[in-house]
């Protein structure tokens, strides 16, 4: 079971947040596609191995799920762990005296 602390640890890194941003914008990307987008859009020059390790952290936190199709591995953003956090600590409306 993935804990809230695992999700926060995964989100604690800027590169991992950028990866999630890219997957949220365009789901189902391969490692090569993610690396290309991070380089082109964000000027990030990490190795494929480093990005792969970041993806493993995100996957272990439940924020990324993968699917193999032939020789390719596709990565998908999973928002459920974030939804669990918002259910645990609901945001009070502004002006509310809760």
N, C-alpha and C positions, 0 to 999 in steps of 0.2 A: 504494500500500500504506500502510495506517495503522500508525504506529509506536507503541510503548509511551509515548513522550514525548507524543504527541498525546492519548492517553487521559488521562494524568496532568494535562495542561494543561486538558483539558475538565472534569475532576473538581475542579479547583482553585477553582471558583467555587461559592458556596453556592446561588445561584439555579439553576444547571445541575444540581446534586445534587438539589434539590427537584423539578425537572422530571423527572429520572430516577425519583425516588421515586414521583411521581404516575403515571408511565407503567408502572412495575413493578406498581403496585397495580391499575391499570386501563388496559390497553393499547389502542391504536387511537384516540387522541383527536385532535380538531382543535385548531388554534391557539386558537380561542375557548374551547373546553372547558378547555384547559390554563391559559389566563389566568384563567378563572373560578375554577378550583380553587386556583391560587396566591393569589388575592385572598381567597377565602373561608376556606381552611384555614391559610394562612400569613401573611396580612395584607400580602402583597407587592403593591405598587401600580405595577408596571412597565408600560410601554406595550406594546401588541401588537408593535410594531416591535422593542423591546428583547428580548421573549421570542422573537420570530422569529429574531433574531440569535443568541441563546443556543442555539436549536434547530439553527441552521446549524453552530455549533461542535460540538455533540454529534453531528450527522450526519457532519461531516467526520472526526470521530474514530471513526466506526463504531458509536457507542453508540445512535444513533437511526436507524431506517430509515423511509422514508415511502412512502405509496401513495396515488395519486390515484384518487378515485372521483367521476366527474362534476366538479363544481366544488369539491369538498372534498378536502383533503389530510389524511390520517391519519398519525399519528406512532406508532411502535412502538419499545419498548425492545429493544435487542439486547445480550445479555450476553456474546457471544463475545469481544469485546476484553478484558473483565474475566477471562474464563476463560483467555485467553492469558497474562495477567499471572500468574495463580495457577499456571499450568504452568511459567512461566519461573522463578518463585521459590516453590517449594512450601513450605508452612508446616510446620515441624517439630512433632511432637507434644510436648506438655508432658512434661518429665521425660526427654526423649530427649537423648542426648549427641552428636547429629549436628553 
